[in-house]
Amino acid sequence: MRIGLIARDPGHPVLAAAAELLVRRGCEVEVVPPGGAVGEPAEVYLLKARTPQALSLARELERRGAVVVNSAAATELCQDRVRMAELARGAGLPFAATVAAGRLAELAPPSHPFVVKSRHSRRHDLVARVDGAARLRELVEHWGEEEVVTQPYLPGSGWDQKLWVVDGRVFAARRRSELSPDDGEPGMAGEWEPPAVPAALALRVGEVFGLDVYGVDLLDGAVEPVIVDVNAFPGVRGRPGAPEALAGLALRMAAERGRVSAGRGRLAGRGR
């Protein structure tokens, strides 16, 4: 059985640990750089990279019959925060109101605090609280041409609830919010067991978005849970059991693909 990793950094702790587990199970694991070429496709590919080149490769592999986790379509959807919010709110999920605002330089000075984010989610994108004209001017100096969305600023505890799901298994932590001042608090809290409602919300996100490996960011301290972001194939660093869940997902997907291929072969044989 062959499993492919589409990744810029195959040494990422979770990917590397999952790959080691797969090798122990007798799998051949091959790393494909995002812009690389593939001969005979493997049964399953884990799509960690989210660059345009990686998505193009994933779509080609899907066309050739490989299973890609997450699919190229689902991964691409999670990169557009407007589409993300529209899908979530249309499905009844409590997603923060998200408005396409054009270029950051076009925003008017705020009359009340709000959150501004890059419209297109990626590493090191813009996520900031804007609470006055001075702060907006500061951001425009560096991000003026950035296409952005705005969300209402919802006061919380200063911590975000980070929930990650791998094949239906929920992992969680609390992390200092990017919108909170640097007060010397540690960036990540220790082990945290999410309440039932946030955990159920996280699982529902996977159903709505068609994701198997993903992250959900919730506002910590809100009266009701509010989803502020969804990420396809996040890092899930430091969560015991995550590599095992990821390896198990790859094996299950490969087995399911094998059963489907075998069934098609039998049907084709009967037709001759």
Salt bridges, closest charged atoms under 4 A:
GLU20 OE2 - ARG24 NH2 2.65
GLU30 OE2 - ARG2 NH2 3.09
GLU60 OE2 - ARG63 NH2 2.75
GLU76 OE1 - ARG59 NH1 3.56
ASP80 OD1 - ARG119 NE 3.07
GLU106 OE2 - ARG103 NE 3.21
ASP125 OD2 - ARG81 NH1 3.01
GLU138 OE2 - ARG135 NH1 2.94
GLU145 OE2 - ARG103 NH1 2.79
GLU146 OE2 - ARG122 NH2 2.67
ASP167 OD1 - ARG252 NH2 2.55
ASP183 OD2 - ARG176 NH2 2.85
GLU191 OE2 - ARG239 NH1 3.63
GLU207 OE1 - ARG204 NH1 3.06
ASP217 OD1 - LYS162 NZ 2.70
ASP220 OD2 - ARG174 NE 2.83
ASP229 OD2 - ARG81 NH2 2.87
ASP229 OD2 - LYS117 NZ 3.75
GLU256 OE2 - ARG252 NH1 2.78
